[in-house]
Amino acid sequence: MGSGAHRGALCLIPGGAGLMGTNRPVIKLDGEAPQRRVKLKPFLLGQTPVSNAEFSHFAEQTGYVTEAEVFGWSFVFHLQVPAAQTTVQGAAGAQWWRRVDGADWRYPAGPLGAESLPDHPAVHLSWTDAQAYCAWAGGRLPSEVEWEHAARGGLGDVTYPWGDAPPDDRAHLPCNIWHGNFPSLNTAADGYAFTSPARSFAPNGYGLYGMAGNVWDWTADLFRLKSLSKAGKAHAAAMRGYRVIKGGSFLCHASYCTRYRIAARTGNSPESTTSHMGFRIAFDAPPGRG
């Protein structure tokens, strides 16, 4: 590691032929297909997304100021916004997102909301913020294929980190996603209306928590699409310069967004910050491990 000290646990992810993508795409426009094999070296990956306690240590050590703090605002999901917070503006085309002045990793719902919880994933962090933390700790963001390989937990071609059984609103609740009618009613059947502690639910086969739901993970890669269709080319142009995010969040639901699948992918602009995006750190494995 570098001069910093990432305090979170790390899991050794074995090298080999990592699977990326799927031959059973659900959101074809996102470039989920085809599935391919990529040779990978072993690496270390954060057992959880970087927590508020870990990010707080970084900020205290370095004096780092996040982009949301510099901008003075961030996007907060509308049901998280405190009733007393009146100065909010809806996002064009997605009115469930509200621009809230003063929202950042310390105050995820804005200055009139509660302080962030130490054991929850840090959110309202841009790709640039994630890069800064990783550089301080001597690590890096995982590549998209590393993230997918790690999420499979040694199970191979599966849909979710636990296998192929899809989560539902009643019996199978293996992760923190939306339950109810998006975006107006969340029954919180899994126990959480918004973020959950970073070590919630069962880990996958490599010991990783939260590889589906809870918060999105930034990756190192640019969001690229290879498409010959008119719609695909337009989608690629709209997302030029975006970075890949993986894993879905507490807002994902089968009726709206099924991107809590391992092969699912989307992107966001590097400066974007929201109340459901975080990151986890990766390191090259020391010689002789993996």
Solvent accessible surface area in square Angstrom, and as a share of the most:
residue,aa,sasa,rsa
1,M,136,0.61
2,G,39,0.37
3,S,120,0.77
4,G,7,0.07
5,A,49,0.38
6,H,14,0.06
7,R,166,0.61
8,G,14,0.14
9,A,47,0.36
10,L,51,0.25
11,C,14,0.08
12,L,57,0.28
13,I,0,0.00
14,P,50,0.31
15,G,26,0.25
16,G,33,0.32
17,A,59,0.46
18,G,0,0.00
19,L,14,0.07
20,M,25,0.11
21,G,3,0.03
22,T,11,0.06
23,N,101,0.52
24,R,135,0.49
25,P,34,0.22
26,V,87,0.50
27,I,41,0.21
28,K,156,0.66
29,L,81,0.40
30,D,1,0.01
31,G,22,0.21
32,E,1,0.00
33,A,42,0.33
34,P,88,0.55
35,Q,40,0.18
36,R,91,0.33
37,R,169,0.62
38,V,53,0.30
39,K,186,0.79
40,L,22,0.11
41,K,172,0.73
42,P,38,0.24
43,F,1,0.00
44,L,18,0.09
45,L,0,0.00
46,G,1,0.01
47,Q,36,0.16
48,T,10,0.06
49,P,2,0.01
50,V,2,0.01
51,S,10,0.07
52,N,8,0.04
53,A,53,0.41
54,E,21,0.10
55,F,0,0.00
56,S,29,0.19
57,H,24,0.11
58,F,4,0.02
59,A,7,0.05
60,E,133,0.59
61,Q,117,0.52
62,T,67,0.39
63,G,55,0.53
64,Y,54,0.21
65,V,82,0.47
66,T,0,0.00
67,E,37,0.17
68,A,1,0.00
69,E,49,0.22
70,V,104,0.60
71,F,95,0.40
72,G,35,0.34
73,W,59,0.21
74,S,0,0.00
75,F,57,0.24
76,V,0,0.00
77,F,0,0.00
78,H,45,0.20
79,L,76,0.38
80,Q,25,0.11
81,V,25,0.14
82,P,30,0.19
83,A,110,0.85
84,A,74,0.58
85,Q,18,0.08
86,T,112,0.65
87,T,93,0.54
88,V,47,0.27
89,Q,117,0.52
90,G,23,0.22
91,A,20,0.15
92,A,106,0.82
93,G,83,0.80
94,A,22,0.17
95,Q,104,0.46
96,W,55,0.19
97,W,31,0.11
98,R,70,0.26
99,R,91,0.33
100,V,0,0.00
101,D,68,0.35
102,G,31,0.30
103,A,1,0.01
104,D,18,0.09
105,W,9,0.03
106,R,94,0.34
107,Y,74,0.28
108,P,25,0.16
109,A,15,0.12
110,G,0,0.00
111,P,69,0.43
112,L,105,0.52
113,G,21,0.20
114,A,82,0.64
115,E,117,0.52
116,S,25,0.16
117,L,97,0.48
118,P,84,0.53
119,D,79,0.41
120,H,23,0.10
121,P,2,0.01
122,A,1,0.00
123,V,4,0.03
124,H,0,0.00
125,L,0,0.00
126,S,0,0.00
127,W,36,0.12
128,T,62,0.36
129,D,0,0.00
130,A,0,0.00
131,Q,67,0.30
132,A,28,0.22
133,Y,1,0.00
134,C,2,0.01
135,A,76,0.59
136,W,35,0.12
137,A,0,0.00
138,G,38,0.37
139,G,18,0.17
140,R,75,0.28
141,L,3,0.01
142,P,0,0.00
143,S,27,0.17
144,E,3,0.01
145,V,16,0.09
146,E,17,0.07
147,W,0,0.00
148,E,1,0.01
149,H,21,0.09
150,A,0,0.00
151,A,0,0.00
152,R,8,0.03
153,G,6,0.06
154,G,55,0.53
155,L,93,0.46
156,G,30,0.29
157,D,63,0.33
158,V,21,0.12
159,T,36,0.21
160,Y,17,0.07
161,P,9,0.06
162,W,75,0.26
163,G,11,0.11
164,D,86,0.44
165,A,51,0.40
166,P,84,0.53
167,P,14,0.09
168,D,49,0.26
169,D,52,0.27
170,R,189,0.69
171,A,93,0.72
172,H,62,0.28
173,L,53,0.26
174,P,30,0.19
175,C,6,0.04
176,N,2,0.01
177,I,6,0.03
178,W,1,0.00
179,H,1,0.00
180,G,18,0.17
181,N,99,0.51
182,F,30,0.12
183,P,41,0.26
184,S,78,0.50
185,L,93,0.46
186,N,25,0.13
187,T,80,0.46
188,A,30,0.24
189,A,46,0.36
190,D,14,0.07
191,G,55,0.53
192,Y,72,0.27
193,A,38,0.30
194,F,61,0.25
195,T,27,0.16
196,S,1,0.00
197,P,35,0.22
198,A,5,0.04
199,R,125,0.46
200,S,13,0.08
201,F,63,0.26
202,A,88,0.69
203,P,59,0.37
204,N,19,0.10
205,G,61,0.59
206,Y,47,0.18
207,G,21,0.20
208,L,2,0.01
209,Y,39,0.15
210,G,22,0.21
211,M,5,0.02
212,A,5,0.04
213,G,0,0.00
214,N,7,0.04
215,V,2,0.01
216,W,12,0.04
217,D,1,0.01
218,W,1,0.00
219,T,0,0.00
220,A,34,0.26
221,D,46,0.24
222,L,59,0.29
223,F,11,0.05
224,R,165,0.60
225,L,29,0.14
226,K,207,0.88
227,S,43,0.28
228,L,172,0.85
229,S,57,0.37
230,K,183,0.78
231,A,60,0.47
232,G,1,0.01
233,K,116,0.49
234,A,63,0.49
235,H,43,0.19
236,A,31,0.24
237,A,49,0.38
238,A,74,0.57
239,M,17,0.08
240,R,182,0.66
241,G,39,0.37
242,Y,63,0.24
243,R,50,0.18
244,V,0,0.00
245,I,5,0.03
246,K,0,0.00
247,G,2,0.02
248,G,0,0.00
249,S,0,0.00
250,F,0,0.00
251,L,9,0.04
252,C,3,0.02
253,H,25,0.11
254,A,69,0.53
255,S,88,0.57
256,Y,111,0.42
257,C,9,0.05
258,T,28,0.16
259,R,54,0.20
260,Y,8,0.03
261,R,14,0.05
262,I,1,0.01
263,A,9,0.07
264,A,0,0.00
265,R,17,0.06
266,T,19,0.11
267,G,9,0.08
268,N,35,0.18
269,S,18,0.12
270,P,35,0.22
271,E,82,0.37
272,S,26,0.17
273,T,9,0.05
274,T,10,0.06
275,S,1,0.00
276,H,21,0.09
277,M,1,0.00
278,G,0,0.00
279,F,1,0.00
280,R,0,0.00
281,I,1,0.00
282,A,0,0.00
283,F,15,0.06
284,D,103,0.53
285,A,19,0.15
286,P,58,0.36
287,P,137,0.86
288,G,91,0.88
289,R,116,0.42
290,G,69,0.66
